[in-house]
Amino acid sequence: MTLDQFRPQMQAIFQPLVAVSKRLGVTPNTSTVASLFFSGAAGVAFYFGTIATGVVMVGLNALFDALDGALARDMGITSLRGDFLDHVIDRYADIFIITGIFAGGVAPWQIGVFALTGVLMSSYLGTQAQAVGIGRYYGGMLGRADRLVLIIIAGILTILIPGETLGLNYLGWLLVIFGVFGHGTALQRFTHVWRRIERE
């Protein structure tokens, strides 16, 4: 189970923020682009070792990433174009944040690439299910919402409890987890879709 499965419940939680955003003239696409800005800022912050700033930027990325969908649903303007933009920017956000973490030196590049490919493949297979007519599938061990929450937790722990275990701090070990569980999630999603295709 992943946090992505609770997307419908988030609408009620975000309603006050949605109301304020509408009064300010914020559109879903504006929120989506803002999430990209914050992810880029997070990557830069992690690269330069300012972990506290990186954690805050990841939190803002998560906030605006969730807000765009909530706004679109509330305003009744969900569209294929908006959905497409959201997914493209989510993938760039993943790249910015994860690359910033390992390029900042918390883990060797091999671990960083392992984590990044796991994240990208699990996300790809979640939407590729829709492309082959099965419908978007968010199942598996680790979704995007899970990853953002884990980055925030690992970042806070790295600040509060500095040090390394076997050469890696909390953020470094999180990249290992992203690689293992990302590729594991990709395999789970592939298997689910493959079996569904066989039954069609």
Secondary structure, 3 states (H helix, E strand, C coil): CCHHHHHHHHHHHHHHHHHHHHHCCCCHHHHHHHHHHHHHHHHHHHHCCCHHHHHHHHHHHHHHHHHHHHHHHHHCCCCHHHHHHHHHHHHHHHHHHHHHHHHHHHCCHHHHHHHHHHHHHHHHHHHHHHHCCCCCCCCCCCCHHHHHHHHHHHHHHHHHCCCCECCECHHHHHHHHHHHHHHHHHHHHHHHHHHHHHHC
